[in-house]
Every structure is written in structure tokens, then in C-alpha cells.
Amino acid sequence: MPNLVSHSETGDDRYTVRSLAKGLELLHCFGHESPSLSLKELSERMGWSKATTYRFAFTLQQLGYLDQDPATKRYRPALKILDLGFACLSSLGLTEGAQPYLEELFGKTHQPVHIAVLDGADIVYVARRADRSLTTINLFVGARLPAYCTSMGKVLLAYRPWADVRERMKGVVMKRYTPNTVTSLQRLRADLERIRRSGYGSTDQELELGVRSVAAPLRDASGQVIAAVNVSTLTSRVGPDEL
């Protein structure tokens, strides 16, 4: 079950609207691997009774944030959610200004290029320029990947204090996606220190065999790292030395 709000009794806890938090938790049940869910599946994921789950799903449907297939009765996120997503992307000020540079970088490298921001222990893709034939990973704007085993994620973590990185990684299972995946905080810290020294980061088949990438930080006018850009490629196209 998603856990968006801490249930500890803190000074700020009195301001939390629990019903709103629960509704948002229900929306987080949907994802790339579960684009639609039945009432039973939602109930099991949330740990609620079917009656309670139905009330929340019905409310979100009435508000336009969920759709229900009339034939299968399965729920799926509604297009209205995109309004919030696009508003968020606009507020970042990255997508429109960055797109010409992504086009230029794609033209020079002929490899997929992306921009991502850090959100908790994940990265979220906010812009990309790619050719479907050049990659095996089905990425899209809004896609999430774990920061600890991606080039952009490591770059973004590298410019955070180590105490912040440890806090973000609390409760994260560092899954071994391939034999090259970093699966310990000790190894991750060594990678982040190396990135800070060199100014860029790279991964070689850590998330998926056959894919490697290199990333660099993007800074705002004050010099603060706000995002990362990467170039990814198939191992069959570019060797580690060329990368």
C-alpha cells in the first residue's frame, strides 16, 4: 500500500486531512505495470474493505480523476490527472526551454536524450528526444525509475548531502536488476563521490542489460542542481570507452 503521509503524531499532523491523503494513496496504486485495477485489486492493495474502497473510487470518479470501464468495471486514471501533471512540468520551467537543446544533442549523438528531476528516491522524466528503434526501455514523460541505478539519478543524488541521500533511501530495497547493479549504500556513496569529482555520471547495464548511459547536472541561475540530462545507448552501438 502506498504511504504518502506519515502517521506519526507530529506537531504538523493536526493539519493533515486524512481522507484527502487516502484518496491520493489510492491513485498511487496505478502505474505503468498496473494501468487498470478492479475494485477487489484496489481493496487488496489499500488494505481496505470493498465498501470503503468503493466510496473513495466513486468520489474520485465523480471528480474526474478516475474512469471505470463499463464492460469490465475496472478503474483507470482519467485524463484530468494530466492537467495536474502538465501544470507541474510547466512550473519547473524546464521542458519548453530545454527541448531545443535536446534536439541539438540528439542530432549530434543520434542517441536518446532525456531530462529528469529527483523525487524522493526516484527520478521522474520531464523531457525526452528519442527514436523508438534506439532503445529497449519504454520510457515516457512522467516515467519513474530508481535513482540509485540510473545515470541521472546518481548525478542528482551526488549533489545532495549524504544525510539527505540516506534519508531518501530509507526503506528502499536496492533491487539487483542486473549483475552490474549497485545494491549497497557503501557502493552508492563511492559512485556519488566519484561523480562529484568528475562532474558527470555514467551507468553500464545497471538497470537493464544492453543499455548504458552518461549524465550531467543541469543548474539554475544560482548554480543549484535542479535536474539532470543524459544520453543513453545500446551496448551494441557504443562501447564503454566511447561513452
N, C-alpha and C positions, 0 to 999 in steps of 0.2 A: 504493500500500500504506500502511495506517495506520502511524504511527510514534509509539508511546506511550512508548517508552523510549529515551533517548539511548544510543548505542553507544560513546560516548567513554570512554576509560579514566580515570574519576574515582575519587576515594577511596571513594565510595559504591557504585561499580559492582560491587564484590565481593559486595554483599548482594542484587543483583538475581537473581531466579530467571528465567532466560531462557525456559524452557518455559512458565511461567505468563504472562509478558509476551506471548509469541507467541500463546497461546490467546486472550488478551484482544484482541490485534490482529485476530485472525480474527473475533471477534464484532463488531468495529467495521466490518467490511466491509458489514454490514447497515444499512439505513437506510430513510428514507421513500421514496426513489426505487428502492431495491433490497431490498424486504421478503423476498424469497426468492432463493436463488442455487444454481446447480448446483455439483457438485464441480469441474468444469472452470473455471467462473467464479471460484470461490474460489481455485483454484490460480493462475489468472492474476493475480488481484488481490494475492495474497500473494507471488507470485514463487517459489512452492514447486513441487515435483513433486507429481503427483496422489497418490502414495503417502504423502508427508508430510502433505499436506492432509487426506487421508482419516483418518489417525491422530488428528490434532487434532480434526477434526469428529466422529469416532466417540467420542472421550473426552468432548467437550462434550455430545454426545447422551446418553451414559451417565450423565452428571452432572445431566442435566435442563435444560441451558441451550440446547440446540438440538433441534428436531424435524425429521424427514425425512418428506416426503410419500411414502407407499408406492407411489403410482402414477407420479409424475414424478421421484422421487428427489431433489427439490430440498430444500435445507435452509432453515429459517427459525428465528428466535429463539423459544424456548419461553416459556411463561408464567412459569416460575420466575424469569426475569430481572426480572419486575415486582416480585418480593419485594425485590430489591435497590433498585430504583427508589423504591418506596414507603418503604422504610426511610430512604433518603436524604432524601426530601421531609419525612418526619417529623422527622428530625434538624435540619432547617433551622428548624423551628418557625414557618413562615410560612403554610402552607396553611390549617390549621384556623382560626387566629386571624384570617386575612385575609379569609376567604370572606364574612363578614357585611358587611365594608366594600366588597368588590367588588360584592355585591348592591346595596348602597346607592348606589354610584357608577353602576352600570348603570341603576338606577331613575331617577337624576337626569338622566343623559345620554342614555339609550336607545341607547347605542353600546357595542360590545365593549370590555371592560376586561380587562387581563392583568397578571400579576406575573411577572418574570423575574429570574434571577441570572446573574452573569458566570461563564463557564467558558472560560478561555483567551481566544481571540479571538471567541468566540460568546456568545450569550445562550441560556439554556435556560428555557423556560416552565414555571413551577411551579404556577400557578393561573390560572384564567380564568373569565369570565362573559360569554357571548356568545349571540347569536341567529344561526344559520347564514345567515339571509337578509340580515344586515347586513354581511357581509364576503365578499370573494372569495378570501382566503387561507385554506387549510385548515390551521388551527393546532390543536394539542392539547397537553395537559400532557406535557412531555418533548421537545417540538419544539425544534429548534435553528435559529437564524438568525444571520447575521453581525452582529457588534456595530457595525461601522463605518457601516452604512447603516440602522440601526433607531433609533427614538427612545429605547427603553430601553437599548440597547447604548451609545449615545452618552452617556447620563446616567451609566451605570455606569463607563464609561471616563473621564469627565470628573473623577470624584473619585478617580482613581488618579494617582500620579506619572507624569509624561510618560515617564520612563525605563521604567517598567513597561508603559506602553501600547506603546512602541516594541518592547519585548521580546515582548509578546503578538502584535504584528503581523508579526514576523519570518516570512518565508516565506508570508505571506498574500497571495494575489492579490486586489487590490481590484477585483473584477469590476464592470463598468458594467451594472447591471440596467436602468436607465432613463437618459434624458438628465440627470436630476437627481442621479444617484448620485455621492457623493463618492469619488474614485478616487486621491487623493494624501494622504500623511501631512500635508502642509502645510495642506491644506484641512480635514482632520480635526482637526488641532490648533486651528485657528481656531474650529471649531464647538465643541470641548470647552471652550475658554476662554470662549466666549460663554455656554455652559451654566453654567459655574461662577459667572459674574457674575449671571445671571438666576435660577438655581436650578431651571430646568426646561429640557427639550429637546424639539424637535419635528423631524419629517421630513415633507417634502411630496413624495410619489411617488418616493422614492429606491429602494425595494425593488421596488415594483410600481406601475405607472401606475394612477391612480384611487384610491389609498389614501394617506391622510395620518394622522399621529398625534402626540400630545403625551404626554410622560412626565415623571415627577418621582421623586426618590430616596426610598427607604424606609430609615430609620435604626434602629439598635438603641438600647438604653438609654444607651450610651456616646456616641452621636452618629455612630457609624461607619455608612457607607452599605453595606447588605448586600443590597439588591435595588432594583428599580425597578417602578413601576406606570405603566401607560399607558392612554389611551383612543384607540382607532383608529376611523376612519370612512372612508366613501367620499367622494370629492371631489364627487359629485353631491348629497350630503346636507349637507355642511358646507364652507363656504368657508374659505380660509386665514386671513382676519381673525377669523372666528368661532372658529376653533381656538385 
